[in-house]
Amino acid sequence: MLGHAFAKDRTGKQFLFPELARAGFIILDLFPFALNKDDTPSITYGEMSPRRYRELFQRTASFYFDRKRDLILQHGSPLFLFRYKRLKDELGDLVDVELAKRSIGPTQSVGGTNMSLDREKLRQICHAAQTAQ
């Protein structure tokens, strides 16, 4: 696993993704589009209503999320976690339906306060998963 000193004196994402990949983490986006201020200034995820989030996921799940989920499952049975509590709250039930199609239990969120990652919660979830195997 990543170890106790993983994030010590580190900030930003530049170190995070390669380290997570080496530790066996897979990052799966829910949506096939980069809707952000740089690429699509007229429409961004941050300005999208919860109803639109849900609609976008429902319309794209079969050709994006489900295919990615199935590719991941060819290599094992990972935990599917939400990074952001807001997305879990808004989309968790829809994502759980798609995961249940492959007998995967409900998702959890490791989102902390103010968009941070709750490292202790992530550690506990990973430890519980390892113990269950």
C-alpha positions in Angstrom: 0.0 0.0 0.0 1.0 3.6 0.0 2.5 3.8 3.5 2.1 6.3 6.3 4.4 9.0 4.8 2.8 8.9 1.4 1.5 12.5 1.3 3.9 14.0 3.8 5.2 17.4 2.5 3.4 16.8 -0.9 0.7 18.8 -2.4 -1.1 18.8 -5.8 -1.8 16.0 -8.2 1.6 15.8 -9.9 2.8 13.0 -7.6 -0.6 11.5 -6.8 -1.6 9.7 -10.0 1.7 7.8 -10.7 1.9 6.7 -7.0 -1.7 5.6 -7.0 -1.2 3.6 -10.2 1.9 1.9 -8.7 -0.2 1.0 -5.6 -2.9 -0.6 -7.8 -5.5 2.2 -7.9 -7.5 2.8 -11.0 -9.1 6.2 -11.5 -12.4 5.9 -13.4 -14.2 9.0 -14.5 -18.0 8.9 -14.5 -18.3 10.9 -17.7 -16.7 10.8 -21.1 -16.4 14.6 -21.4 -14.0 17.2 -20.0 -16.5 19.9 -19.1 -14.3 22.5 -17.5 -13.5 26.2 -17.7 -10.5 25.6 -20.0 -12.1 23.2 -22.5 -15.7 24.2 -22.4 -16.2 27.6 -20.7 -19.9 27.8 -21.6 -20.7 24.6 -19.7 -18.9 23.1 -16.8 -19.6 20.4 -14.3 -19.4 22.9 -11.5 -22.4 24.9 -12.9 -24.4 21.8 -13.8 -27.5 21.1 -11.8 -27.9 17.8 -10.0 -30.7 16.9 -12.4 -28.4 17.5 -15.4 -25.6 15.4 -13.7 -28.0 12.5 -13.3 -29.3 12.9 -16.8 -25.8 13.0 -18.3 -24.8 9.9 -16.4 -27.9 8.0 -17.4 -27.4 8.9 -21.1 -23.7 8.0 -21.2 -23.4 5.0 -18.8 -24.0 2.2 -21.3 -21.4 3.4 -23.8 -18.9 4.8 -21.3 -19.1 3.9 -17.6 -20.3 0.3 -18.2 -17.6 -0.5 -20.7 -14.9 0.9 -18.5 -16.3 -1.0 -15.5 -16.3 -4.3 -17.5 -12.7 -3.7 -18.6 -11.6 -3.2 -15.0 -13.5 -6.3 -13.9 -11.5 -8.4 -16.4 -8.5 -7.9 -14.1 -10.0 -8.5 -10.7 -12.6 -7.3 -8.3 -11.7 -3.8 -7.1 -13.4 -1.5 -4.7 -15.3 1.3 -6.5 -15.2 4.5 -4.4 -16.3 8.0 -4.9 -13.5 10.6 -4.5 -16.0 13.4 -3.9 -18.9 13.2 -1.4 -21.0 15.6 -3.6 -20.9 13.1 -6.5 -21.7 10.2 -4.2 -24.7 12.1 -2.9 -25.9 13.1 -6.4 -25.0 10.0 -8.4 -24.4 7.2 -6.0 -27.7 5.5 -6.5 -27.3 5.5 -10.3 -23.7 4.3 -10.2 -24.7 1.6 -7.7 -27.3 0.3 -10.2 -24.7 0.0 -12.9 -22.3 -1.8 -10.5 -25.0 -4.1 -9.2 -25.4 -5.4 -12.8 -22.0 -7.2 -12.1 -22.8 -8.1 -8.5 -20.7 -5.3 -7.1 -21.9 -3.9 -3.8 -22.8 -0.2 -3.1 -20.1 2.5 -3.3 -18.7 4.6 -0.6 -17.2 8.1 -0.6 -13.7 9.0 0.7 -14.4 12.7 0.2 -13.5 14.8 3.2 -14.3 18.4 4.0 -13.7 21.2 1.5 -13.0 18.8 -1.4 -10.2 17.1 0.4 -9.6 13.4 0.6 -10.4 11.7 3.9 -7.2 9.6 4.1 -8.2 7.9 7.3 -11.5 6.7 5.8 -9.7 5.5 2.7 -7.2 3.6 4.9 -10.0 2.0 6.8 -11.9 1.0 3.7 -8.8 -0.5 2.1 -7.9 -2.3 5.3 -11.4 -3.8 5.6 -11.3 -4.9 1.9 -7.9 -6.6 2.4 -9.0 -8.3 5.6 -12.2 -9.6 3.8 -10.1 -11.3 1.0 
